[in-house]
Amino acid sequence: MWKILFFLLIGINVAFVLVVLLLVGIPKEVKLPDEGKWSQEDSSILIQSKKESINQLIQNYIASQPKNKTIESQVVLDDYIEFYSKIPVFDMELQLAMTFTPVPLKNGDLLLKQRSMELGKMQLPVSYVLNFIKKENELPEWITIDPKKKQIYVALTDLEFDQGLMLKVNKFNLKEDDISFRLVVPSK
């Protein structure tokens, strides 16, 4: 009788091991996310900022540029974008102050439309002053001054980042200090 119980116990153990092996070996059906839910388009991360942070970023960028420019300049974000500089005219330097209204474009770039200009006590055409700034400064490729239209085109989408990342303006409301960008991660 003990022999029958011994073989029965071995049979139960073998059956238990086989059942466990079968359960482990059978793949569970995994439900994958709905592929229609995810597009193959670029994905992006929203970056919120304030004027104070952008001002610091601009000042750091200007300070990092070579000092071989004819005119020194400063850019400040307040209710408008303010540009300050000293322009050499004969033996004196004239104080230049210009303001621009930022206009975010659908493609993610930024257009700066000239709003006001003060050049000491002189009255010069805005197109003349913008042309002078364009010629006397080594501007990055992503900034284009258009003296005839009295505007500056800031092609943020042309900035080059690692891994093909791209920066696009989302909102640029200076009066409400509501500034946001999208950092776009390309799908390919």
C-alpha positions as CSV (number, residue, x, y, z in Angstrom):
1,M,0.0,0.0,0.0
2,W,2.8,2.4,0.8
3,K,4.1,1.8,-2.8
4,I,0.9,2.9,-4.3
5,L,0.8,6.0,-2.1
6,F,4.5,6.7,-3.0
7,F,3.8,6.5,-6.7
8,L,0.6,8.5,-6.3
9,L,2.6,11.3,-4.5
10,I,5.3,11.3,-7.3
11,G,2.5,11.4,-9.9
12,I,0.9,14.4,-8.2
13,N,4.3,16.2,-8.0
14,V,5.1,15.5,-11.7
15,A,1.6,16.7,-12.7
16,F,2.0,19.8,-10.6
17,V,5.4,20.6,-12.2
18,L,3.9,20.0,-15.7
19,V,1.0,22.3,-15.0
20,V,3.3,25.1,-13.7
21,L,5.6,24.7,-16.7
22,L,2.6,24.8,-19.1
23,L,1.2,27.9,-17.4
24,V,4.5,29.7,-17.5
25,G,5.1,28.7,-21.1
26,I,1.8,29.8,-22.5
27,P,2.1,33.5,-23.5
28,K,-0.4,35.8,-22.1
29,E,-2.3,37.9,-24.6
30,V,-1.0,41.5,-24.1
31,K,-3.3,44.3,-25.2
32,L,-1.3,46.8,-27.2
33,P,-2.2,50.5,-27.2
34,D,-4.5,51.5,-30.0
35,E,-2.1,52.5,-32.8
36,G,-4.8,54.9,-34.2
37,K,-4.6,56.8,-31.0
38,W,-0.9,57.7,-31.5
39,S,0.1,59.6,-34.7
40,Q,3.4,59.5,-36.5
41,E,3.6,63.2,-36.2
42,D,6.3,65.1,-34.2
43,S,5.7,65.2,-30.5
44,S,6.4,68.3,-28.4
45,I,7.0,69.6,-24.8
46,L,5.4,72.9,-23.7
47,I,7.9,75.3,-22.0
48,Q,6.4,78.1,-20.0
49,S,8.5,81.2,-19.2
50,K,8.4,84.7,-17.9
51,K,9.9,87.9,-19.2
52,E,12.5,87.9,-16.4
53,S,13.9,84.5,-17.5
54,I,13.9,85.4,-21.2
55,N,15.7,88.7,-20.5
56,Q,18.4,86.8,-18.6
57,L,18.7,84.3,-21.5
58,I,19.0,87.2,-24.0
59,Q,21.6,89.0,-22.0
60,N,23.7,85.8,-21.6
61,Y,23.4,85.2,-25.4
62,I,24.6,88.8,-26.2
63,A,27.4,88.5,-23.7
64,S,28.6,85.3,-25.3
65,Q,28.9,86.8,-28.7
66,P,32.3,88.1,-30.0
67,K,32.9,91.8,-29.3
68,N,33.9,92.7,-32.8
69,K,30.6,94.5,-33.5
70,T,30.6,98.2,-34.3
71,I,27.7,98.9,-32.1
72,E,26.9,97.5,-28.7
73,S,23.3,96.7,-28.0
74,Q,20.9,95.5,-25.4
75,V,17.5,93.9,-25.7
76,V,14.9,94.0,-23.0
77,L,11.4,92.5,-22.8
78,D,8.9,94.7,-21.1
79,D,5.4,95.4,-22.4
80,Y,7.2,95.5,-25.8
81,I,10.5,94.3,-27.0
82,E,12.9,97.2,-26.4
83,F,16.2,97.6,-28.3
84,Y,18.9,100.0,-27.0
85,S,22.2,100.9,-28.5
86,K,24.7,103.7,-29.1
87,I,25.3,104.6,-32.7
88,P,28.5,106.4,-33.7
89,V,27.8,109.4,-35.8
90,F,30.9,111.5,-36.7
91,D,32.6,112.2,-33.3
92,M,29.6,111.5,-31.1
93,E,27.4,108.6,-30.1
94,L,23.7,108.9,-30.4
95,Q,21.4,107.0,-28.1
96,L,19.1,104.7,-30.0
97,A,15.9,103.3,-28.4
98,M,13.5,101.2,-30.5
99,T,10.4,99.2,-29.5
100,F,8.9,96.3,-31.3
101,T,5.6,94.5,-31.1
102,P,6.1,90.7,-31.1
103,V,3.8,88.7,-33.4
104,P,4.0,84.9,-33.0
105,L,3.6,83.2,-36.4
106,K,1.7,79.9,-37.1
107,N,5.0,78.2,-38.2
108,G,6.5,78.9,-34.7
109,D,8.7,81.8,-35.7
110,L,8.4,85.4,-34.3
111,L,7.9,88.6,-36.2
112,L,9.0,91.9,-34.5
113,K,7.1,94.9,-36.0
114,Q,8.8,98.2,-35.3
115,R,6.6,100.4,-33.0
116,S,8.7,103.4,-32.1
117,M,12.1,104.8,-32.4
118,E,14.2,107.5,-30.7
119,L,17.7,108.5,-32.0
120,G,18.9,111.2,-29.8
121,K,17.3,114.4,-31.1
122,M,17.6,113.4,-34.7
123,Q,14.7,112.4,-36.9
124,L,16.0,109.6,-39.3
125,P,13.8,107.2,-41.2
126,V,13.4,103.9,-39.4
127,S,14.4,102.0,-42.5
128,Y,17.7,103.9,-42.5
129,V,18.4,103.0,-38.9
130,L,17.4,99.3,-39.3
131,N,19.6,99.1,-42.4
132,F,22.6,100.5,-40.4
133,I,22.0,98.0,-37.7
134,K,21.8,95.2,-40.2
135,K,25.1,96.2,-41.9
136,E,27.1,97.0,-38.7
137,N,26.2,93.9,-36.7
138,E,27.0,90.3,-37.4
139,L,23.6,88.8,-36.8
140,P,22.9,85.1,-36.4
141,E,21.5,83.5,-39.5
142,W,18.1,83.0,-37.8
143,I,17.6,86.8,-37.4
144,T,16.6,88.8,-40.5
145,I,16.2,92.5,-40.5
146,D,13.9,93.9,-43.2
147,P,14.4,97.7,-43.3
148,K,11.7,98.3,-45.9
149,K,9.0,96.6,-44.0
150,K,10.4,98.0,-40.6
151,Q,10.4,94.5,-39.1
152,I,12.7,91.8,-37.8
153,Y,12.1,88.1,-38.5
154,V,13.3,85.8,-35.8
155,A,13.3,82.2,-37.3
156,L,13.4,80.2,-34.0
157,T,12.6,77.1,-36.1
158,D,16.0,77.5,-37.8
159,L,17.9,77.2,-34.5
160,E,19.9,74.0,-34.5
161,F,19.7,71.7,-31.5
162,D,21.0,68.2,-30.9
163,Q,18.9,65.3,-32.1
164,G,17.0,67.5,-34.6
165,L,15.0,69.2,-31.8
166,M,13.2,72.4,-32.8
167,L,11.9,75.4,-30.9
168,K,8.6,77.1,-31.8
169,V,6.8,80.0,-30.3
170,N,3.5,79.0,-28.8
171,K,2.4,82.3,-27.1
172,F,4.2,85.6,-26.7
173,N,2.1,88.0,-24.8
174,L,4.4,90.4,-23.0
175,K,1.8,92.5,-21.3
176,E,0.3,89.5,-19.5
177,D,3.8,87.9,-19.1
178,D,2.4,84.8,-20.9
179,I,5.3,83.3,-22.9
180,S,5.5,79.7,-24.0
181,F,7.4,77.7,-26.5
182,R,7.2,74.2,-27.8
183,L,10.3,72.0,-27.9
184,V,9.5,69.7,-30.9
185,V,10.9,66.2,-31.0
186,P,10.9,65.0,-34.6
187,S,9.3,61.6,-35.3
188,K,12.0,60.5,-37.7
